[in-house]
């Protein structure tokens, strides 16, 4: 599974699973593969990164330094974040600093989950299993 910060993993799994269920229940997909693809590409409630990571990577990008990113989904995520920051800068006259802007942006909605299909599949299956076990525990009591 991809390296998603532990602080975001559970919340991301729950959110991704909810998106997946909504897509399945709407009857919009013919296969589970297609439903997972649509779920991982659906809007996410937040960027699922820390403010520090956002500032760190975007500072390197602004300076033209190597970011160390190799995962294509993460590269896309930070390219999109960079564009959001630049758009924020052009729309607001005053620049309060990158940390302030990142603090605001990372808690806002993201265009997608920025994870690969296999990671999305593993997260969805793990969340499904967790929920089934939770229901089973309730029945046993």
C-alpha positions, 0 to 999 in steps of 0.5 A, a space after each residue: 500500500 502506498 505511504 499515506 501518513 498514518 494520521 490521514 489513513 483512517 479518515 481517507 479510507 472512510 471517505 474513499 469507501 463512502 465515495 465508492 459506495 455512493 458510486 455503486 449505489 447509483 448504479 453508475 458502474 458496470 464493474 468493481 474496477 470501474 467503481 474503484 477508479 471513479 471513487 479514487 478520481 472523485 473529489 476528496 474532502 481534503 488533501 490528506 497531507 500535513 501543512 508541513 509537507 505542503 510547505 516543504 514540497 511547495 517551497 522546493 518547487 518554488 525554488 526549482 529544487 528537486 522535491 524527491 517525489 517519485 510517485 506519479 500520483 504525488 507529483 500530480 497532487 503537488 503540481 495541483 497544489 502549486 497551481 492552487 497556491 498560485 491561483 490564491 496568490 493572484 486572487 488575493 492582493 496580500 501574501 500572508 506567507 506560504 504556511 498560512 496559505 497551505 494551512 487554509 488549502 490543505 483542509 479544503 476539498 481536493 479534486 481527487 484522492 491522488 492514489 493509485 488503483 491498487 492502493 484505493 482497492 486495498 483501502 476500500 477492501 480494508 474499510 469494508 472488512 472493518 465495517 463488517 467486523 464492527 457489525 458482527 461485534 454488535 450482533 454478538 453482544 
